[in-house]
Amino acid sequence: MRALVTGGAGFVGSHVVDALVDEGHEVVVLDACLPRAHAGTPGYLHPAAEYVWGDVADASLAARVARGCELVSHQASMVGLGVDFADVGEYCWHNDLGTAGLLAGLHATGFQGRFVLASSMVVYGEGRYTCADHGPVPAPPRRAADLEAGRWEPRCPRCDAPLRPDTVPEDVPADPRNVYAATKLHQEHLVRCFEREHPGTVAVALRYHNVYGPRMPRDTPYAGVASIFRSALEQGRAPRVFEDGGQRRDFVHVTDVARANVAALTTPDVTSHAFNVASGDPHTVGEMAVALAAAFGPTAPRPEVVGGYRLGDVRHVVASPRRAEAELGYRAVVGFEAGMAEFAHAPLR
């Protein structure tokens, strides 16, 4: 089948392209190849794919590139927490308007196929928590006064006791807590609107957890924490771990994420759902920093827990991958230790 991958020159997108080509699909890529993301045309692009350079927000261009495609994997996105709220316009342009342009282009072509959106675990906000006395409760945003005092755990809204984190299934209410998260949820809403008006289209949102691996961008506030720590170690600096390092995340290798995309695009009888894409083996940010430093060798600087915080960060987000396993047959295969050992020496962008 013919597949369109937006953002197919980027970190996750390029691995999706590789996986689709390896499965025998005809792949076309639409990517703006922006200077902020790329110092030039990447050298890792798959030679069997067709590449079109342009902005996915251009509906007429998206329509031309998508014509004849039965599968669409929408990876083009501005990611990460960013610098501060001044980034809001760029996030909305690349994520909201970019998705709107692509969907308008697909509408013009009469698209009726499988559509996969690269969404994110950030739509959950603080994830899922339980109070020892009051059971499952929504975690309100952490208070700046608590963070200043080093009280890192979210507090029960009824008794103010620290909450215990739990795994997040896909049906918990969304609660985005920064600009990036808000745009990812809006992308999901736009895709659902498109699907309702286009019978025959099946739309799947893959909520990626903390993706890492080869081709990650380096030395940028828009990169994931694994890339930021890796860049520090390459420069002989100790990774600086915020809060107390106890923030729990699910680190999932990019090749597993690419496999999830192929499964969502090709598995028969998939229904329109959101799916967590996670390893199912959570670790703290501190543990990740230690594992990465150890992979660099005994002379690498050890991570430093420096306290401090970013107000848009959440404390714990740990996923339940059961739906993806049951409906897509997807399970991550790259283990944490092996993945971090490879990532310590993998080429970055």
C-alpha positions in Angstrom: 0.0 0.0 0.0 1.0 3.6 -0.5 1.7 5.5 2.8 2.2 9.1 3.6 4.5 9.9 6.6 4.5 13.6 7.6 7.6 14.6 9.5 9.3 11.6 8.0 12.7 13.2 8.1 12.5 13.6 11.9 13.3 11.5 14.9 10.3 9.2 15.1 9.1 9.8 11.6 12.2 8.5 9.9 12.0 5.3 11.9 8.4 4.9 10.8 9.5 5.3 7.2 12.2 2.6 7.6 9.7 0.2 9.2 7.0 0.8 6.5 9.5 0.3 3.7 10.8 -2.8 5.3 7.2 -4.1 5.3 7.0 -3.6 1.6 4.9 -0.4 1.5 5.4 2.5 -1.0 6.2 5.5 1.2 6.1 9.3 0.5 7.3 11.8 3.1 6.2 15.4 3.6 8.5 17.3 5.8 9.4 21.0 6.1 13.0 20.1 7.2 13.1 23.3 9.3 16.5 24.7 10.2 15.6 24.6 13.8 15.2 20.8 13.6 17.8 20.0 10.8 21.2 21.4 9.9 20.5 20.1 6.4 19.1 17.1 4.7 19.6 14.2 7.1 22.0 11.5 5.9 19.9 8.7 7.4 16.9 9.1 5.0 15.7 5.8 3.5 16.6 5.8 -0.3 13.5 3.8 -1.2 11.1 6.5 0.0 10.0 9.6 -1.9 10.6 12.9 -0.2 8.7 16.2 -0.7 9.9 19.2 1.2 7.2 21.6 2.4 4.9 22.6 5.2 2.1 20.2 6.1 -0.1 23.2 7.0 -0.3 23.9 3.2 -3.5 22.1 2.4 -3.0 22.2 -1.4 0.5 20.7 -1.0 -0.8 18.1 1.5 -3.6 17.1 -1.0 -1.1 16.7 -3.8 1.3 14.5 -1.8 -1.5 12.4 -0.2 -3.3 11.6 -3.4 -3.4 7.8 -3.8 -2.3 7.1 -0.3 -4.3 4.5 1.7 -2.3 5.0 4.9 -1.3 8.2 6.7 1.1 8.4 9.7 1.1 12.0 11.0 4.4 12.6 12.8 5.1 16.2 12.0 5.0 18.2 15.2 6.8 20.6 17.4 7.6 18.7 20.6 8.8 19.2 24.2 8.0 21.6 26.9 9.9 24.4 25.1 11.5 27.5 26.6 8.5 29.4 28.0 5.0 30.6 27.0 6.4 32.7 24.2 6.6 29.5 22.2 2.8 29.3 22.1 2.4 30.6 18.6 4.9 28.2 17.1 3.3 25.2 18.9 -0.1 26.1 17.6 1.1 26.8 14.1 3.1 23.5 13.7 0.7 21.3 15.7 -2.8 22.7 15.4 -2.6 24.4 12.0 -0.3 21.8 10.6 -2.8 19.1 11.4 -5.7 21.2 10.1 -3.8 21.7 6.8 -3.2 18.0 6.4 -6.8 17.1 7.2 -8.1 19.7 4.7 -5.8 18.2 2.1 -7.0 14.7 2.8 -10.6 15.9 2.6 -9.9 17.3 -0.8 -8.6 13.9 -2.0 -11.6 12.0 -0.5 -9.3 10.0 1.7 -10.8 6.8 3.2 -8.1 4.8 4.8 -6.1 4.4 8.0 -4.9 7.5 9.8 -2.4 7.4 12.7 -1.7 10.5 14.8 1.4 10.8 16.9 -0.1 12.0 20.1 1.5 12.0 23.6 1.2 11.0 27.2 1.3 14.7 28.0 -2.5 14.9 27.4 -3.0 13.0 30.7 -1.4 15.8 32.8 -0.5 14.4 36.2 -1.6 10.9 35.3 -3.5 8.8 37.7 -3.3 8.8 41.5 -4.7 7.2 44.6 -5.1 8.6 48.1 -4.6 6.2 51.0 -7.8 7.5 52.6 -9.9 8.7 49.7 -9.1 6.2 46.9 -8.6 7.3 43.3 -8.6 11.2 43.1 -7.7 13.7 40.4 -4.4 15.3 41.1 -4.6 19.1 41.0 -1.6 21.0 39.6 1.3 21.1 42.0 1.5 24.3 43.9 4.6 26.5 43.4 4.9 26.9 47.2 5.1 23.1 47.6 7.7 22.8 44.8 9.8 25.6 46.3 9.8 23.7 49.6 10.8 20.4 47.9 7.4 18.8 48.4 7.4 17.0 45.0 4.5 14.6 45.2 1.0 15.8 44.2 -1.4 16.3 47.1 -4.8 14.9 47.7 -7.4 17.7 47.0 -9.4 16.5 50.0 -6.9 15.9 52.8 -3.6 17.3 51.3 -1.8 14.0 51.9 0.8 12.9 49.3 -0.8 10.8 46.5 0.4 7.4 45.2 0.9 7.1 41.4 -0.9 4.4 39.4 -0.8 3.3 35.8 -2.8 5.4 33.3 -5.3 3.7 31.0 -6.4 5.5 27.9 -9.9 6.3 29.2 -8.8 8.7 32.0 -10.0 12.3 31.4 -7.4 14.4 29.6 -5.9 17.2 31.6 -3.1 19.0 29.6 -0.9 21.2 31.7 1.3 23.0 29.3 1.1 24.4 25.8 2.5 21.4 24.0 0.0 19.1 25.8 -2.9 21.4 24.9 -1.9 21.2 21.2 -1.6 17.4 21.2 -5.1 17.1 22.7 -6.4 19.5 20.1 -4.8 17.4 17.3 -6.7 14.4 18.7 -10.0 16.4 18.6 -9.4 17.6 15.0 -8.7 14.0 13.9 -11.9 12.8 15.5 -13.9 15.5 13.8 -12.4 14.5 10.4 -13.1 10.8 11.1 -16.8 11.5 11.9 -17.3 13.3 8.6 -15.4 10.7 6.5 -17.0 7.3 6.7 -14.5 4.6 5.8 -11.6 6.4 7.7 -10.3 4.7 10.8 -8.2 7.1 13.0 -5.9 6.0 15.8 -4.1 8.2 18.2 -0.8 6.8 19.6 0.0 8.4 22.9 3.8 8.1 23.0 5.5 8.0 26.3 9.2 9.1 26.7 10.7 8.1 23.4 14.4 7.8 23.0 16.9 6.3 20.6 19.1 7.1 17.5 18.4 10.3 15.6 17.1 12.3 18.6 17.9 16.0 18.3 20.7 17.1 20.6 21.3 20.3 22.6 17.9 21.8 22.4 15.2 22.6 25.0 12.7 20.9 22.8 14.4 17.5 23.0 13.4 14.8 25.5 15.2 14.5 28.8 17.1 11.4 27.6 18.7 13.5 24.8 19.5 16.4 27.1 21.3 14.0 29.5 23.1 12.3 26.6 24.3 15.7 25.3 25.6 16.7 28.7 27.6 13.4 29.0 29.1 13.8 25.5 30.4 17.2 26.6 31.9 15.8 29.8 29.2 17.4 32.0 27.1 15.7 34.7 23.4 15.3 33.8 21.4 17.7 36.0 18.4 16.0 37.5 15.5 18.3 38.6 13.5 17.8 41.7 14.7 14.7 43.6 15.1 12.5 40.5 12.1 10.4 41.6 9.8 11.4 38.7 8.5 8.2 37.2 8.3 7.8 33.4 8.0 5.0 30.8 11.0 5.2 28.5 10.2 3.5 25.2 12.7 2.9 22.3 12.0 4.6 19.0 12.1 1.3 17.1 9.3 0.0 19.3 7.4 3.2 18.6 7.9 2.6 14.8 6.6 -0.9 15.2 3.5 0.4 17.0 2.8 2.7 14.0 3.0 -0.1 11.5 0.7 -2.2 13.7 -1.8 0.7 14.0 -1.7 1.2 10.2 -2.0 -2.4 9.1 -3.7 -4.5 11.8 -7.1 -5.7 10.5 -10.3 -4.6 12.3 -8.7 -1.9 14.4 -11.2 0.4 15.9 -10.7 4.2 16.4 -9.1 4.5 19.8 -6.2 6.1 21.6 -3.4 3.7 22.5 -0.6 4.1 25.0 2.7 3.3 23.4 5.0 2.4 26.2 7.4 -0.2 27.4 5.4 -1.3 30.4 8.6 -1.1 32.5 8.7 2.4 34.2 11.8 4.0 35.7 12.5 7.2 37.4 14.3 10.0 35.7 17.2 9.6 38.2 17.5 5.9 37.3 17.6 6.8 33.6 20.4 9.3 34.2 22.4 6.7 36.2 21.9 4.0 33.5 23.0 6.4 30.7 26.0 7.6 32.6 27.0 4.0 33.4 26.8 3.2 29.7 29.3 6.0 29.0 31.8 4.2 31.1 33.5 4.5 34.5 35.1 7.9 33.8 31.8 9.6 32.8 30.5 12.2 35.3 27.8 11.0 37.7 24.4 12.6 37.5 23.7 15.4 39.9 20.4 15.9 41.6 20.0 19.6 41.7 16.4 20.2 42.9 14.6 22.9 41.1 11.6 22.4 38.9 9.8 23.5 35.8 6.2 24.5 36.5 4.9 22.8 33.4 6.4 19.4 34.3 4.3 16.7 35.9 5.5 14.3 38.6 4.6 10.9 37.4 3.1 9.5 34.2 3.2 5.7 33.9 1.1 4.0 31.3 -0.9 0.8 31.0 0.0 -0.8 27.6 -2.7 -3.4 27.8 -5.0 -2.0 25.1 -2.2 -1.8 22.5 -1.3 -5.4 23.3 -4.8 -6.7 23.1 -6.0 -4.8 20.0 -2.8 -4.1 18.0 -0.7 -7.1 19.1 1.9 -4.6 20.1 4.4 -5.1 22.8 7.7 -3.3 23.3 10.8 -5.6 22.8 13.8 -3.3 23.6 14.6 -3.5 27.3 15.6 -0.5 29.4 19.2 -1.5 30.1 19.9 -2.6 26.6 18.2 0.4 25.1 20.1 2.9 27.3 23.4 1.1 26.5 22.7 1.5 22.8 21.5 5.1 23.2 24.7 6.2 24.9 26.6 5.7 21.7 23.8 6.1 19.0 24.1 8.9 16.5 22.0 12.0 17.4 20.8 14.7 15.1 
